[in-house]
Amino acid sequence: MTESYLSANQLLGSTLRTLDDVGVGVTDLILNTEDWSVRFLVAEADAWAPNKKVLVAATSVTGVDEQRRALGLDLTADTLRAHPLVISDDDGPYELQREALPRPEWEGHWRAEMQPELASDAPPIPMDSVEVEITDLLGMDPDFSAERWTRADVLLRSASETADGDAARVIDLLIDNTDWALTYLRVALGPSGSGRPVDAAGATTECLIPRRCIDWLDAEAETLHLAIFEQELRDAPLQPDPTAGSSTQVRMFEG
């Protein structure tokens, strides 16, 4: 990670830490393909919702601790537990959990029903449904099966193809930490020769390309089509790697 860019590979497996220092592991990122920005982080929720994930708006992140591989949240643990949950299989789109979990503030009231001497007034019944709560928290009611959404872990497993049909593979995403916009894709090319597989014998070539080089994403075929030719990637000048320090260089296409 650097001051300018966050690596998706580093983000996956990092920890979200609340204001009261409760940590949950990041398992995925959800990108909106209309502007290629990270809108949500997906994190483990097993501590309060087994086999579910919690959905967190990227705008809730307040800072990055590189040494701890941690992202600070502008949320308490209780607020995080009130965030919407998602479920999914390994490859399919996330699906919002439609049934709300009990709110933390109801716990004391329910205990008091068992022990009347500890009775307390119940908190007011929420006027809004869980759908409205999700809208309030995230500013929308996303349907993650729609074409405008894609998962980072799926994108990193997808095949890629250059404009002249050469096989490539996205191996990392570089994200601007000021606005969570996808800035560069790190792609790998196999040995020279159109259509050769990336994992064929021989050295691979890595290159950073700006997101404007994305032509379109075929979600059904899990193929990312790039509006750039193979030779342009191979001829891109070497520059200091923005995520690995100035001692490492990588080809960077600006066009």
C-alpha positions in Angstrom: 0.0 0.0 0.0 1.1 3.6 -0.6 -0.2 7.0 0.1 -1.7 7.1 -3.4 -3.0 3.6 -4.1 -4.4 0.6 -2.4 -3.7 -2.8 -3.8 -6.8 -5.0 -4.0 -4.6 -8.0 -3.1 -3.5 -6.2 0.0 -7.0 -5.1 0.9 -8.3 -8.7 0.7 -7.3 -10.2 4.0 -6.7 -6.9 5.8 -8.7 -5.9 8.9 -11.4 -3.3 9.4 -11.1 -1.8 12.8 -13.9 0.1 14.5 -13.6 3.2 16.7 -13.6 0.9 19.8 -10.9 -1.4 18.2 -13.0 -4.4 17.1 -11.6 -6.0 14.0 -13.2 -7.9 11.2 -11.4 -9.4 8.2 -12.1 -8.0 4.6 -13.1 -10.8 2.3 -14.1 -8.9 -0.9 -14.7 -5.6 -2.6 -17.7 -4.7 -4.7 -17.1 -2.4 -7.6 -19.6 -0.4 -9.6 -18.7 -0.9 -13.3 -20.4 2.3 -14.4 -17.6 4.3 -13.0 -15.2 1.5 -11.9 -15.1 2.5 -8.3 -15.1 0.5 -5.1 -18.5 1.2 -3.4 -18.5 -1.5 -0.7 -16.2 -3.7 1.4 -17.4 -7.1 2.4 -16.1 -8.4 5.8 -16.6 -11.4 8.0 -19.6 -11.3 10.3 -19.3 -14.7 11.9 -19.0 -13.2 15.4 -22.6 -12.1 15.3 -24.1 -13.6 12.1 -22.6 -17.0 11.3 -22.1 -17.8 7.6 -22.9 -14.2 6.7 -20.9 -11.2 5.5 -21.3 -7.6 6.5 -21.5 -4.9 3.9 -19.6 -1.6 4.7 -19.6 1.5 2.5 -16.1 2.4 1.4 -16.7 6.0 2.6 -16.7 4.6 6.1 -13.0 4.1 5.9 -11.0 6.9 7.6 -7.4 5.7 7.2 -4.9 3.0 6.4 -2.4 1.5 8.8 0.1 -0.2 6.4 2.1 -2.0 9.1 -1.0 -3.6 10.7 -2.7 -4.1 7.4 -5.7 -2.4 8.9 -8.3 0.1 7.8 -9.9 2.4 10.3 -13.6 2.8 10.3 -15.7 5.8 11.4 -18.0 3.3 13.1 -18.4 1.6 16.5 -18.7 -2.1 16.8 -22.5 -1.8 17.6 -23.0 0.3 14.5 -21.1 -2.2 12.4 -23.2 -5.0 13.6 -26.3 -3.0 12.5 -25.0 -2.9 9.0 -26.8 -5.0 6.3 -25.6 -8.6 5.7 -25.0 -10.4 2.5 -25.0 -14.0 1.5 -23.6 -15.7 -1.6 -21.9 -18.8 -3.0 -18.3 -18.6 -4.0 -18.8 -17.2 -7.4 -22.3 -15.7 -7.6 -23.4 -12.2 -6.9 -24.1 -11.2 -3.3 -27.6 -11.1 -2.1 -28.8 -8.8 0.7 -30.1 -10.5 3.8 -33.7 -9.4 3.9 -34.5 -10.3 7.5 -33.2 -7.9 10.0 -31.2 -9.2 13.0 -32.2 -8.1 16.5 -30.9 -4.7 17.3 -28.3 -4.5 20.1 -30.4 -2.1 22.1 -33.2 -4.6 22.4 -31.0 -7.1 24.3 -31.5 -5.5 27.7 -35.2 -5.2 27.3 -35.6 -8.9 26.4 -33.5 -9.9 29.4 -35.7 -7.8 31.6 -38.7 -9.8 30.5 -37.1 -12.8 32.1 -36.1 -10.8 35.2 -38.9 -8.2 35.9 -36.8 -6.6 38.6 -34.4 -5.4 35.9 -37.3 -4.1 33.7 -36.6 -1.1 31.5 -38.5 0.8 28.9 -38.2 -0.8 25.5 -36.6 1.3 22.8 -39.1 2.7 20.3 -40.1 0.4 17.5 -38.3 1.4 14.3 -40.6 3.0 11.9 -38.6 1.9 8.9 -38.2 -1.5 7.5 -34.8 -3.1 6.9 -35.0 -2.0 3.3 -35.1 1.6 4.4 -32.4 1.0 6.9 -30.1 -0.3 4.1 -31.0 2.8 2.0 -30.1 5.1 4.9 -26.8 3.3 5.6 -25.7 3.0 2.0 -27.6 5.5 0.0 -29.2 2.9 -2.2 -30.8 -0.5 -2.2 -28.3 -2.3 -4.4 -29.2 -5.4 -6.5 -25.8 -7.1 -6.8 -27.1 -9.4 -9.5 -27.3 -6.3 -11.9 -24.6 -5.9 -14.5 -23.3 -2.7 -13.0 -21.8 -4.6 -10.0 -18.8 -6.9 -9.9 -16.9 -8.6 -7.2 -13.1 -8.0 -6.9 -12.4 -11.7 -6.2 -14.3 -12.7 -9.3 -12.7 -10.0 -11.4 -9.2 -11.2 -10.3 -10.1 -14.7 -11.4 -11.6 -13.7 -14.8 -9.9 -14.2 -18.1 -8.9 -11.1 -20.0 -8.3 -10.4 -23.6 -6.5 -7.6 -25.5 -8.0 -5.8 -28.5 -6.1 -8.2 -30.8 -7.3 -11.3 -29.0 -4.2 -12.0 -26.9 -4.9 -13.8 -23.6 -4.1 -11.8 -20.4 -5.0 -11.9 -16.8 -5.8 -9.2 -14.2 -3.6 -10.0 -11.2 -4.3 -6.8 -9.1 -6.3 -3.7 -8.9 -4.8 -0.3 -7.8 -7.4 1.9 -6.1 -7.1 5.6 -5.3 -7.4 5.9 -1.5 -8.9 9.4 -1.7 -12.1 8.4 -3.6 -11.9 4.6 -4.0 -11.7 4.8 -7.8 -10.1 2.0 -9.7 -7.0 3.7 -11.2 -4.9 1.0 -12.7 -5.2 -2.7 -13.5 -2.1 -4.9 -13.2 -2.3 -7.4 -16.0 0.0 -10.3 -16.9 0.7 -11.4 -20.4 2.1 -14.8 -21.4 5.0 -15.4 -23.8 4.8 -13.4 -27.1 2.3 -14.6 -29.6 -1.3 -13.8 -29.9 -3.7 -16.0 -27.9 -1.0 -17.8 -26.0 -2.2 -18.6 -22.4 -0.7 -16.6 -19.6 0.4 -19.7 -17.7 2.3 -21.1 -20.7 6.0 -22.0 -20.3 8.1 -18.9 -20.3 8.3 -15.5 -18.5 5.2 -13.4 -18.2 5.1 -9.6 -18.7 3.3 -7.4 -16.2 1.9 -4.0 -17.0 -0.2 -1.4 -15.3 -2.9 0.0 -17.5 -5.5 2.8 -16.6 -9.1 1.9 -16.2 -10.0 3.7 -19.4 -8.4 0.8 -21.2 -11.3 -1.4 -20.1 -13.6 -2.0 -23.1 -16.3 -4.1 -21.5 -16.9 -6.9 -19.0 -18.6 -10.0 -20.1 -19.9 -11.1 -16.7 -21.5 -14.3 -18.0 -18.3 -15.5 -19.7 -16.2 -14.0 -16.9 -14.0 -12.2 -19.5 -12.7 -8.7 -19.3 -12.1 -7.2 -22.7 -9.4 -4.6 -22.9 -9.2 -1.7 -25.5 -5.5 -2.0 -25.9 -3.2 -4.1 -28.1 -0.7 -6.7 -26.8 2.3 -5.0 -28.3 1.4 -1.7 -26.6 1.5 -3.4 -23.3 4.9 -5.1 -24.0 6.3 -1.7 -25.3 5.1 0.3 -22.3 8.0 2.1 -20.5 9.3 0.9 -17.2 8.3 3.0 -14.2 8.7 2.7 -10.4 6.0 0.4 -9.1 3.6 2.6 -7.1 2.8 -0.3 -4.7 6.2 -1.9 -4.3 8.5 1.1 -3.8 11.0 2.8 -6.1 13.4 -0.2 -6.1 10.9 -2.2 -8.2 9.9 -1.3 -11.7 6.9 -2.3 -13.8 5.7 -1.5 -17.3 3.1 1.3 -17.2 0.9 2.2 -20.1 -0.5 5.7 -20.1 -1.3 6.1 -23.8 
